[in-house]
Amino acid sequence: MPKRSPLSDVDVARALEGLPGWRHSDNRLKKTFRFSNFREAVSFIVRMSYEAEAADHHPELRNVYHTVDIALTTHDAGDRVTQMDVNLASAIERFSWL
């Protein structure tokens, strides 16, 4: 399946089994990360930026103090979840220090 083809709800549910804390809502993969302070949260965002650039796939981010909310969707696929989103979520999980 091409990376930019929307995944079925069943495929998304299957992918979420390997992504602890992630959920599927509003055609996005979402997760909230909570850190001990602002500096940790921002360093997480900077580290994530390397994964996003390498994948040429950029998340929607929201940061308030020690909390980082991430939402992943593929605009080229009609704002639906694709394998690109699953791959980026997996990459984030591999380096997350929570």
CNS distance restraints for C-alpha pairs under 8 A (distance, minus, plus):
assign (resid   1 and name CA) (resid   5 and name CA) 6.86 0.50 0.50
assign (resid   2 and name CA) (resid  83 and name CA) 7.90 0.50 0.50
assign (resid   3 and name CA) (resid  82 and name CA) 6.12 0.50 0.50
assign (resid   3 and name CA) (resid  83 and name CA) 5.05 0.50 0.50
assign (resid   3 and name CA) (resid  84 and name CA) 5.56 0.50 0.50
assign (resid   4 and name CA) (resid  74 and name CA) 7.01 0.50 0.50
assign (resid   4 and name CA) (resid  76 and name CA) 6.69 0.50 0.50
assign (resid   4 and name CA) (resid  77 and name CA) 5.63 0.50 0.50
assign (resid   4 and name CA) (resid  82 and name CA) 5.68 0.50 0.50
assign (resid   4 and name CA) (resid  83 and name CA) 6.95 0.50 0.50
assign (resid   4 and name CA) (resid  84 and name CA) 6.86 0.50 0.50
assign (resid   5 and name CA) (resid  77 and name CA) 5.94 0.50 0.50
assign (resid   5 and name CA) (resid  82 and name CA) 5.81 0.50 0.50
assign (resid   5 and name CA) (resid  83 and name CA) 7.65 0.50 0.50
assign (resid   6 and name CA) (resid  77 and name CA) 5.98 0.50 0.50
assign (resid   6 and name CA) (resid  80 and name CA) 5.59 0.50 0.50
assign (resid   6 and name CA) (resid  81 and name CA) 5.52 0.50 0.50
assign (resid   6 and name CA) (resid  82 and name CA) 4.69 0.50 0.50
assign (resid   6 and name CA) (resid  83 and name CA) 7.73 0.50 0.50
assign (resid   7 and name CA) (resid  11 and name CA) 5.76 0.50 0.50
assign (resid   7 and name CA) (resid  12 and name CA) 6.17 0.50 0.50
assign (resid   7 and name CA) (resid  80 and name CA) 7.64 0.50 0.50
assign (resid   7 and name CA) (resid  81 and name CA) 5.95 0.50 0.50
assign (resid   7 and name CA) (resid  82 and name CA) 5.21 0.50 0.50
assign (resid   7 and name CA) (resid  83 and name CA) 7.04 0.50 0.50
assign (resid   8 and name CA) (resid  12 and name CA) 6.23 0.50 0.50
assign (resid   9 and name CA) (resid  13 and name CA) 6.06 0.50 0.50
assign (resid  10 and name CA) (resid  14 and name CA) 6.14 0.50 0.50
assign (resid  11 and name CA) (resid  15 and name CA) 6.16 0.50 0.50
assign (resid  12 and name CA) (resid  16 and name CA) 6.17 0.50 0.50
assign (resid  12 and name CA) (resid  24 and name CA) 7.52 0.50 0.50
assign (resid  12 and name CA) (resid  81 and name CA) 7.52 0.50 0.50
assign (resid  13 and name CA) (resid  17 and name CA) 6.65 0.50 0.50
assign (resid  13 and name CA) (resid  24 and name CA) 7.90 0.50 0.50
assign (resid  14 and name CA) (resid  18 and name CA) 7.67 0.50 0.50
assign (resid  15 and name CA) (resid  19 and name CA) 6.88 0.50 0.50
assign (resid  15 and name CA) (resid  86 and name CA) 6.84 0.50 0.50
assign (resid  16 and name CA) (resid  20 and name CA) 7.09 0.50 0.50
assign (resid  16 and name CA) (resid  22 and name CA) 6.47 0.50 0.50
assign (resid  16 and name CA) (resid  23 and name CA) 6.93 0.50 0.50
assign (resid  19 and name CA) (resid  89 and name CA) 7.34 0.50 0.50
assign (resid  19 and name CA) (resid  90 and name CA) 6.75 0.50 0.50
assign (resid  19 and name CA) (resid  93 and name CA) 7.33 0.50 0.50
assign (resid  21 and name CA) (resid  31 and name CA) 6.19 0.50 0.50
assign (resid  21 and name CA) (resid  32 and name CA) 7.91 0.50 0.50
assign (resid  22 and name CA) (resid  29 and name CA) 6.42 0.50 0.50
assign (resid  22 and name CA) (resid  30 and name CA) 5.45 0.50 0.50
assign (resid  22 and name CA) (resid  31 and name CA) 4.81 0.50 0.50
assign (resid  23 and name CA) (resid  29 and name CA) 5.63 0.50 0.50
assign (resid  23 and name CA) (resid  30 and name CA) 5.33 0.50 0.50
assign (resid  23 and name CA) (resid  31 and name CA) 6.59 0.50 0.50
assign (resid  24 and name CA) (resid  28 and name CA) 5.63 0.50 0.50
assign (resid  24 and name CA) (resid  29 and name CA) 4.77 0.50 0.50
assign (resid  24 and name CA) (resid  30 and name CA) 6.32 0.50 0.50
assign (resid  25 and name CA) (resid  29 and name CA) 6.56 0.50 0.50
assign (resid  25 and name CA) (resid  30 and name CA) 7.03 0.50 0.50
assign (resid  27 and name CA) (resid  73 and name CA) 6.81 0.50 0.50
assign (resid  27 and name CA) (resid  79 and name CA) 6.74 0.50 0.50
assign (resid  27 and name CA) (resid  80 and name CA) 5.12 0.50 0.50
assign (resid  27 and name CA) (resid  81 and name CA) 6.05 0.50 0.50
assign (resid  28 and name CA) (resid  71 and name CA) 5.83 0.50 0.50
assign (resid  28 and name CA) (resid  72 and name CA) 5.24 0.50 0.50
assign (resid  28 and name CA) (resid  73 and name CA) 4.97 0.50 0.50
assign (resid  28 and name CA) (resid  79 and name CA) 7.84 0.50 0.50
assign (resid  28 and name CA) (resid  80 and name CA) 6.64 0.50 0.50
assign (resid  28 and name CA) (resid  81 and name CA) 5.85 0.50 0.50
assign (resid  29 and name CA) (resid  70 and name CA) 7.99 0.50 0.50
assign (resid  29 and name CA) (resid  71 and name CA) 5.53 0.50 0.50
assign (resid  29 and name CA) (resid  72 and name CA) 5.02 0.50 0.50
assign (resid  29 and name CA) (resid  73 and name CA) 6.75 0.50 0.50
assign (resid  29 and name CA) (resid  81 and name CA) 6.96 0.50 0.50
assign (resid  29 and name CA) (resid  85 and name CA) 7.19 0.50 0.50
assign (resid  29 and name CA) (resid  86 and name CA) 7.87 0.50 0.50
assign (resid  29 and name CA) (resid  89 and name CA) 7.96 0.50 0.50
assign (resid  30 and name CA) (resid  69 and name CA) 7.32 0.50 0.50
assign (resid  30 and name CA) (resid  70 and name CA) 5.54 0.50 0.50
assign (resid  30 and name CA) (resid  71 and name CA) 4.49 0.50 0.50
assign (resid  30 and name CA) (resid  72 and name CA) 6.47 0.50 0.50
assign (resid  31 and name CA) (resid  69 and name CA) 5.94 0.50 0.50
assign (resid  31 and name CA) (resid  70 and name CA) 5.47 0.50 0.50
assign (resid  31 and name CA) (resid  71 and name CA) 6.86 0.50 0.50
assign (resid  32 and name CA) (resid  67 and name CA) 6.93 0.50 0.50
assign (resid  32 and name CA) (resid  68 and name CA) 5.75 0.50 0.50
assign (resid  32 and name CA) (resid  69 and name CA) 4.42 0.50 0.50
assign (resid  32 and name CA) (resid  70 and name CA) 6.33 0.50 0.50
assign (resid  33 and name CA) (resid  67 and name CA) 5.73 0.50 0.50
assign (resid  33 and name CA) (resid  68 and name CA) 5.15 0.50 0.50
assign (resid  33 and name CA) (resid  69 and name CA) 6.34 0.50 0.50
assign (resid  33 and name CA) (resid  98 and name CA) 7.94 0.50 0.50
assign (resid  34 and name CA) (resid  41 and name CA) 7.47 0.50 0.50
assign (resid  34 and name CA) (resid  66 and name CA) 5.74 0.50 0.50
assign (resid  34 and name CA) (resid  67 and name CA) 4.55 0.50 0.50
assign (resid  34 and name CA) (resid  68 and name CA) 6.48 0.50 0.50
assign (resid  35 and name CA) (resid  40 and name CA) 6.07 0.50 0.50
assign (resid  35 and name CA) (resid  41 and name CA) 5.74 0.50 0.50
assign (resid  35 and name CA) (resid  66 and name CA) 5.05 0.50 0.50
assign (resid  35 and name CA) (resid  67 and name CA) 6.29 0.50 0.50
assign (resid  35 and name CA) (resid  98 and name CA) 7.42 0.50 0.50
assign (resid  36 and name CA) (resid  40 and name CA) 6.72 0.50 0.50
assign (resid  36 and name CA) (resid  41 and name CA) 7.90 0.50 0.50
assign (resid  36 and name CA) (resid  66 and name CA) 6.18 0.50 0.50
assign (resid  37 and name CA) (resid  41 and name CA) 6.50 0.50 0.50
assign (resid  37 and name CA) (resid  65 and name CA) 6.75 0.50 0.50
assign (resid  37 and name CA) (resid  66 and name CA) 4.73 0.50 0.50
assign (resid  38 and name CA) (resid  42 and name CA) 6.17 0.50 0.50
assign (resid  38 and name CA) (resid  64 and name CA) 7.96 0.50 0.50
assign (resid  38 and name CA) (resid  65 and name CA) 4.81 0.50 0.50
assign (resid  38 and name CA) (resid  66 and name CA) 4.54 0.50 0.50
assign (resid  38 and name CA) (resid  67 and name CA) 7.80 0.50 0.50
assign (resid  39 and name CA) (resid  43 and name CA) 6.11 0.50 0.50
assign (resid  39 and name CA) (resid  66 and name CA) 7.76 0.50 0.50
assign (resid  40 and name CA) (resid  44 and name CA) 6.17 0.50 0.50
assign (resid  40 and name CA) (resid  66 and name CA) 7.26 0.50 0.50
assign (resid  41 and name CA) (resid  45 and name CA) 6.44 0.50 0.50
assign (resid  41 and name CA) (resid  63 and name CA) 7.67 0.50 0.50
assign (resid  41 and name CA) (resid  65 and name CA) 7.44 0.50 0.50
assign (resid  41 and name CA) (resid  66 and name CA) 5.36 0.50 0.50
assign (resid  41 and name CA) (resid  67 and name CA) 6.46 0.50 0.50
assign (resid  41 and name CA) (resid  68 and name CA) 6.47 0.50 0.50
assign (resid  42 and name CA) (resid  46 and name CA) 6.25 0.50 0.50
assign (resid  43 and name CA) (resid  47 and name CA) 6.14 0.50 0.50
assign (resid  44 and name CA) (resid  48 and name CA) 6.04 0.50 0.50
assign (resid  44 and name CA) (resid  96 and name CA) 7.54 0.50 0.50
assign (resid  45 and name CA) (resid  49 and name CA) 6.15 0.50 0.50
assign (resid  45 and name CA) (resid  68 and name CA) 7.87 0.50 0.50
assign (resid  46 and name CA) (resid  50 and name CA) 7.06 0.50 0.50
assign (resid  47 and name CA) (resid  51 and name CA) 7.25 0.50 0.50
assign (resid  48 and name CA) (resid  52 and name CA) 6.28 0.50 0.50
assign (resid  48 and name CA) (resid  92 and name CA) 6.47 0.50 0.50
assign (resid  49 and name CA) (resid  53 and name CA) 6.02 0.50 0.50
assign (resid  49 and name CA) (resid  58 and name CA) 7.89 0.50 0.50
assign (resid  50 and name CA) (resid  54 and name CA) 6.09 0.50 0.50
assign (resid  51 and name CA) (resid  55 and name CA) 6.21 0.50 0.50
assign (resid  51 and name CA) (resid  88 and name CA) 7.16 0.50 0.50
assign (resid  51 and name CA) (resid  91 and name CA) 6.81 0.50 0.50
assign (resid  51 and name CA) (resid  92 and name CA) 7.39 0.50 0.50
assign (resid  52 and name CA) (resid  56 and name CA) 5.85 0.50 0.50
assign (resid  52 and name CA) (resid  57 and name CA) 5.16 0.50 0.50
assign (resid  52 and name CA) (resid  58 and name CA) 5.19 0.50 0.50
assign (resid  52 and name CA) (resid  59 and name CA) 7.30 0.50 0.50
assign (resid  52 and name CA) (resid  88 and name CA) 6.93 0.50 0.50
assign (resid  53 and name CA) (resid  57 and name CA) 6.49 0.50 0.50
assign (resid  53 and name CA) (resid  58 and name CA) 7.09 0.50 0.50
assign (resid  55 and name CA) (resid  84 and name CA) 7.92 0.50 0.50
assign (resid  55 and name CA) (resid  88 and name CA) 7.31 0.50 0.50
assign (resid  57 and name CA) (resid  84 and name CA) 7.25 0.50 0.50
assign (resid  57 and name CA) (resid  85 and name CA) 7.87 0.50 0.50
assign (resid  57 and name CA) (resid  88 and name CA) 7.62 0.50 0.50
assign (resid  58 and name CA) (resid  72 and name CA) 7.74 0.50 0.50
assign (resid  59 and name CA) (resid  70 and name CA) 6.41 0.50 0.50
assign (resid  59 and name CA) (resid  71 and name CA) 5.85 0.50 0.50
assign (resid  59 and name CA) (resid  72 and name CA) 5.16 0.50 0.50
assign (resid  59 and name CA) (resid  73 and name CA) 7.47 0.50 0.50
assign (resid  60 and name CA) (resid  70 and name CA) 5.76 0.50 0.50
assign (resid  60 and name CA) (resid  71 and name CA) 5.04 0.50 0.50
assign (resid  60 and name CA) (resid  72 and name CA) 6.38 0.50 0.50
assign (resid  61 and name CA) (resid  68 and name CA) 6.92 0.50 0.50
assign (resid  61 and name CA) (resid  69 and name CA) 5.72 0.50 0.50
assign (resid  61 and name CA) (resid  70 and name CA) 4.94 0.50 0.50
assign (resid  61 and name CA) (resid  71 and name CA) 6.64 0.50 0.50
assign (resid  62 and name CA) (resid  68 and name CA) 5.67 0.50 0.50
assign (resid  62 and name CA) (resid  69 and name CA) 5.03 0.50 0.50
assign (resid  62 and name CA) (resid  70 and name CA) 6.71 0.50 0.50
assign (resid  63 and name CA) (resid  67 and name CA) 5.65 0.50 0.50
assign (resid  63 and name CA) (resid  68 and name CA) 4.55 0.50 0.50
assign (resid  63 and name CA) (resid  69 and name CA) 6.42 0.50 0.50
assign (resid  64 and name CA) (resid  68 and name CA) 6.69 0.50 0.50
assign (resid  72 and name CA) (resid  81 and name CA) 7.24 0.50 0.50
assign (resid  72 and name CA) (resid  85 and name CA) 5.55 0.50 0.50
assign (resid  72 and name CA) (resid  89 and name CA) 7.82 0.50 0.50
assign (resid  73 and name CA) (resid  79 and name CA) 5.49 0.50 0.50
assign (resid  73 and name CA) (resid  80 and name CA) 5.47 0.50 0.50
assign (resid  73 and name CA) (resid  81 and name CA) 4.99 0.50 0.50
assign (resid  73 and name CA) (resid  82 and name CA) 7.14 0.50 0.50
assign (resid  73 and name CA) (resid  85 and name CA) 6.06 0.50 0.50
assign (resid  74 and name CA) (resid  78 and name CA) 6.92 0.50 0.50
assign (resid  74 and name CA) (resid  79 and name CA) 5.03 0.50 0.50
assign (resid  74 and name CA) (resid  80 and name CA) 5.60 0.50 0.50
assign (resid  74 and name CA) (resid  81 and name CA) 5.94 0.50 0.50
assign (resid  74 and name CA) (resid  82 and name CA) 6.33 0.50 0.50
assign (resid  74 and name CA) (resid  84 and name CA) 7.40 0.50 0.50
assign (resid  74 and name CA) (resid  85 and name CA) 6.90 0.50 0.50
assign (resid  75 and name CA) (resid  79 and name CA) 4.33 0.50 0.50
assign (resid  75 and name CA) (resid  80 and name CA) 7.05 0.50 0.50
assign (resid  77 and name CA) (resid  81 and name CA) 7.76 0.50 0.50
assign (resid  77 and name CA) (resid  82 and name CA) 7.43 0.50 0.50
assign (resid  81 and name CA) (resid  85 and name CA) 6.09 0.50 0.50
assign (resid  81 and name CA) (resid  86 and name CA) 7.77 0.50 0.50
assign (resid  82 and name CA) (resid  86 and name CA) 6.74 0.50 0.50
assign (resid  83 and name CA) (resid  87 and name CA) 6.00 0.50 0.50
assign (resid  84 and name CA) (resid  88 and name CA) 6.19 0.50 0.50
assign (resid  85 and name CA) (resid  89 and name CA) 6.12 0.50 0.50
assign (resid  86 and name CA) (resid  90 and name CA) 6.10 0.50 0.50
assign (resid  87 and name CA) (resid  91 and name CA) 6.22 0.50 0.50
assign (resid  88 and name CA) (resid  92 and name CA) 6.18 0.50 0.50
assign (resid  89 and name CA) (resid  93 and name CA) 6.24 0.50 0.50
assign (resid  90 and name CA) (resid  94 and name CA) 6.31 0.50 0.50
assign (resid  91 and name CA) (resid  95 and name CA) 6.80 0.50 0.50
assign (resid  92 and name CA) (resid  96 and name CA) 5.92 0.50 0.50
